[in-house]
Amino acid sequence: MSELMEVFWRTLLAFALFLGIARLLGKQTLSYLTLNHFIAAATLGSITANLAFNLNIETWHAVLAMITFFVASILILLWTVKSRKARRWISGEPTVLIEDGTILEKNMGKAKFTIDNLNQLLREKGVFDINEVQYAILETNGGISVQKKPPFRMLTQQDMGIASQKNDAQFPVELIMEKQVLTQNLMQNNLSEAWLQEELKRKT
């Protein structure tokens, strides 16, 4: 029973530390997995698992490892922010796979990419015919950016000569959440609760 309780408390501690470190490292680590972000996430997960379940490792040894890892990650992050060379060395740089409608086989080979890989990523971007592509760039997070040839690009208001000179679109803001009026959001948008009540009455 004592071992079960130890696993229980260590798991809670591991979860809290993982959550705190992930928050401090930033959303980029979770959303855009470049090489260094992938390594950071994998290492953090491994240390967390050992802290939670490996009773042969002292709790505070695992905690010290997580803190050391966090400090090292922050230092590397600051280094990559200040140095473009460091950023290119650690995270790599984008690779052009298609240029002017031509597949660059040399770059495809360097990126360990096949035509099947390329076609799959193009389909995920809504491109089913490779002849529509002007440029395709493999980003450092493994995603692909695509620019279509002019005849296949979406028509915009500017293309039609009816582009608006004034941007009337407003970013949507929550005013009520879980049946609670968000007073701060009302104040930030120069709105009153009286106005909100009137709008609600009109909608019902």
N, C-alpha and C positions, 0 to 999 in steps of 0.2 A: 504493500500500500504506500509505503514511504517513497518508493521509486516512482510510482504513478503520480504522486503529488509533486515530486521533483520535476518530472516531465511536464506536468500541467503548468507549473509556475515558470519553468524555463521556456516553454512555448509561448506563454503570454509575454515574457520579457523579450524573446526573440522577435515576436510580432511587433511589439512597441518600438524596439530598436530599428527594425527593418522599415517600419512606416516613417519614423522620424528621420532616418538617414535618407530614405528615398525622397522625402519632402525637401530636405536640405540640398540634396543633389540637383533637384529641379525636375520639371516635367519632361524636359528634353531627354533625360535618361530613360523615361518610360515610353515615350512616343516615337522618337527618332533614333533607332538603334544603329548608330554608326559603330565601327569596330570597337572603339574604346568604351562606348556605352554598353555594347553587348558584353564585353569582358567585365565591366563594372556590375551589370545586373547578374551575370552568372556567378561571379565571385561572392557578391552579397548574398545571393540565394544559398550558396553552398555553406557559407559561414553561419547563416541563420539556421539552416537545417541541422548543422552540427551542434549549435547552441541548444536547439530544442530537444534533440533526440539522442545525441551521443553523450551518454553519462560518463564515459571514460575521460572526457575533456572537462576540466574545471570551468565552472560558469564564467568566472571573471577572466579566464584566459580567452574564452570565446568573445566576451565583451571587449577585451583589449584588442583582439584581432579586428573586430568590427570598427572600433574607433580608429585604429591605425589605418585600416582600409579607407575609411571615410576621409581622414586627413590627406592621405595620398591622392585620393580621387579629386579632392578640392584643389590641391596643388597642381595636379595635371590639368584640371579644368582651367585654372587661372593662367597656366602656361600656354595652353592652346588658344585662349582668348587674346593674349598679348603677342603671340608669335605665329605668324602665318606658316612658317617653315615647320614648326612643331605641330600645327594643326594638320598640315598635309602629311607629315610623317606618321602621326598617330591615327588620324581618321581617314587618310587617303584623300583623293580628289575626284571630282566627277570625271566620267569617261564618256567621250562621244562615241556612240555606236553607229549612228546614221548621220551623215553630213551631206547636205544638198541632195537628199534622196538616195545616196549611195551607202551601202553597208560597209563599214570599215572593219574588214576581217582581222586585221592586225590587232585592233583594239578589242575586238570580240575575243580573240585568243588570250590577250592579257587579262581580261576580266573573267576568263573561264566561262564564257557565255556561248550557248549554241543558238541556232536559228529558232529552235523550239522554245527556248527560254525567252528569247526576244519576242516571238509571236505571242506567247502567253501574256507577257507584261503589256504588250500593245493592245491585246484584246481587253485587258482589265481597264485600259484607258479608253475603250470604245472604238479602237482602230482594228478593223478586221482585214484591211488591205494594206500591206506594207508600202505599196506604191503611193499612198496618200501622205506619207511621212516626209517632211523636210529635214527635221532634226530629231534625234532621239538620244537622250543623255542619261547614262546610268549614274544616279546620285550616290553619295557616300553611305546613305542608309539602306541601299539595296533597291530603292524605288526607281522609277523611270519617269523622266519628263519628256513630253512629246510636243513638237510644233508641227502642225500639218502644213502641207503645201497650200498656197493661197486659194486655189479653187475649192478646197475642202474645209476651209475655216468657217466658223459660224458667222453669220451676218450680224453686225451690231448696229445700233442706232446711228452711230457716227458714220458708218459705211453708207447708210441710207440718207444721211444729211439731216437727221432729225434729232441729233444729240441735244439733250437739255443743257442749258447753261447753268442751271441751278440744281443742286443735289437736294431733292426734297425727301429722300429716303432717310428714315430714322432707325437707329438701332433699337430693337424691341427690348423693353425693360419690364421685369416682373413687378407688378404692383400688389398682387395678392398671392401668397404662397401658403399652402396648407391651412387655408381659411384665416390667415393672419395678414392684416394690411401692413405692407412694408413702408413704414413712414419715411424712412431715410431715402428710399427711391423716389417717393412722391416729392420730397423737398428738393432733391437734386435736379428734378425735372420741372420745378416751379409749378407743382400741382398740389391741390388740396384734397382732403378727404371728402369735402362737400362735392367737389367736381367728380370724384370717383363714385360717390353714391348716386349722383345723377346719371352717370354713364351706365352704372349697373342697372338702374331702373329702366333706362332706355333699351337695354339689351334683353330684359325679361318681358 
